[in-house]
Amino acid sequence: MIDRRNMEKCVYVLPNFAPPNVTEVFKILAASEHAFLPSDVYGKGGACDEVAMRLQKLFDKPAARFCVKGMIGQMAVLRAVTEFAGNNRVVVHRASHFDYDEMEAVEVLHPIQFLRAGNHHHPFTVDDLDNLGEKPAVVALELPVRRAGYRLLPFAELQKISTWCHVHDVHLHIDGARIFGVAAAYGKKFSEIAMLCDSIYCSFYKELRGLGGCGIAGSKALLDAVDVWISRMGGDLPFQFPYAISALIGMDKHLSEIPHYLGAARTIAMLINQIPGVSTSPVVPHTTGFQVHLKADRAKIEQAIKHMIEYERIWITGSVAQTAIDGVYGFDVEIGESAMALAPERWAFNMEKLMKIARG
């Protein structure tokens, strides 16, 4: 893997995630109108309260809060709901980030047992819930499923899962790190998605390019219990306003642009699927994220990536991983503000150049 700090060398960067320039971040935070809000104290007041009020309005939920770490926020939700229910079973996707990216933290740190549903390549469905064989306390629905190519359920299937949870008295939690792009993909208001669930999580550092942190929205009783668990897990920093201000800036700047990012993602995917040896999964991205698959020698792909960074000053990816198909290597792409600096045709041209270098 190439150190992500090498992105600073590049003029153009395809993925939406890049280490920020520290000096520029401080300037942007200080220049924001939100910098005139008072400081929070342990997440209460100031920009943190403003984030919570916006989320209540966006998702049309009775209560909401800002948390500096999404992993902590979601663990707090799952712990609170399982305690309410007296049932420690939680349904997650078989390729859930809870397993892949968080080192099984939920099951290691809490008396919670995951019921893993579906397969690695597609979201689980209501049929998978019917086949569980036991009643869970929570269905945690990842929208989209990142490790399944950022795939989304059809909206009608989401409605079926919502109905199933309601009928079986099961809490539905939407694990929506990329929920803003999901709304654009479904062509729905945020509140139309949130009305289907009991609680919803969103991230501020992915699509909205904040410094970090997340939002949790749900009932007042749930949020009161979540507050307790966030404190117990060390999620209450004394002063959280830099993260909360960056979240507000991200909402101001990017929420209205996400439909354009989605359109660009689909155009870029369409164009690079025309390049020999390159394909995307899905062929038509469901959201702003998708996987790119390259058919070439791995070492040569990695040398081509380094060439593009060093000589072309273009960052397409920092690494590739083996896919299920021998001789095919892949990487994730999430399209956002940085990718918009070049037209989709230019990104396709750069991808073709990378493949030509990889093939000698």
Steps between C-alpha positions, in 0.01 A plus 500: 500500500624848410487747790191719458709803582637467147164641387648839588735460203210454262314766305194278447359242742224256404374371839308723738720421800831678537697631798417872531749784497521598867554872444211519254270315741568750777434787261171351381382428854588850621335669200175308538192672638473203735825605669299774673295241688600449865714201592337177598592339832519121473291511184224720642432842349641694207563328169418156646147613580468659156595171336241318712225746408579465130490121521166509681362708215666301218391162633180616672590319823417609857864516613852502358857554612851552370771248592869535419540135397253298295624166632422612856164650402377185331623270776308719745181458295533122479581467871208722604243322282609148595475596867152644446395178326670254733630330186863513387453392135574757227467433126783639285611440145751221450749753356422764762761761588438403865703188421734616226599849614442503876669175609174347630488776764127464569522132591833535681395796717129433550276203587358510147492217249477568128274303270670535163256506209517496120812439290817698437387642168147633558297662780287267707124492442185436698525133396833480683332638812226238470768231489686612813334242720492734801377847588761777520473817706642713219536486124799721410461579132813636328401739220685457270703185571850628435672163467234379259589770248300772679184320395155610611180311556214605275289749694205260492714236676600756763130559562445125537779476758349794688161328505658170612670674792178677599294179487760305701565785749865525396695827508616607152823699504628649175878489493520792259860617482423605142130572546515834320597328175241231568226763505622631164509148355148422618372843399352535849508758776711409802184492709336249260783257570520575871127445550558132423740449790515548877848652499743623239873572491686728259868580455641846446850417373410293194260668256513833686881504549488604862783441745313210659198423708149380443136566572248273672125565481208316658265516796569709809516188719753338268720808481501533879628141527747559217644800689585274793681246284688761301635635830591150621695432181696824512314684227448823693799720422508819709471721190367365170430821307770459229339173389146635531583819309657295221180291491290815459732628226471162325121511511499858370739422216434144387140395567369676190794375291467128573256437210769643269763271658266206438459597134877533459557159661266334252655678203855415607402136549333486159812637331759286676294187433587561134874464570640151428582320822304742721154451649295635787282329757216578475513582129269793576587631849211500745650795691806724474722202583598196294782252452745504208645169378821482295618194308879515503804394701479638853860620522464680167175664611672625815792636297252675270326656799834632627580635152170689485573658837866587443492612136139586420410640845173305487367284782261225391562262789768416752472121480321206342375177657439152365142438389317167483626464140861396443702769327247773575575765763270765635463818698218717631410843367267756657429802283476841662631852477859414403399287201289785362818693420531287183233403250402129502665462158833610647472249782432229243803618303717476813368155581582387148850645534550310827400175327732562207790552740404187696500297182838633391 
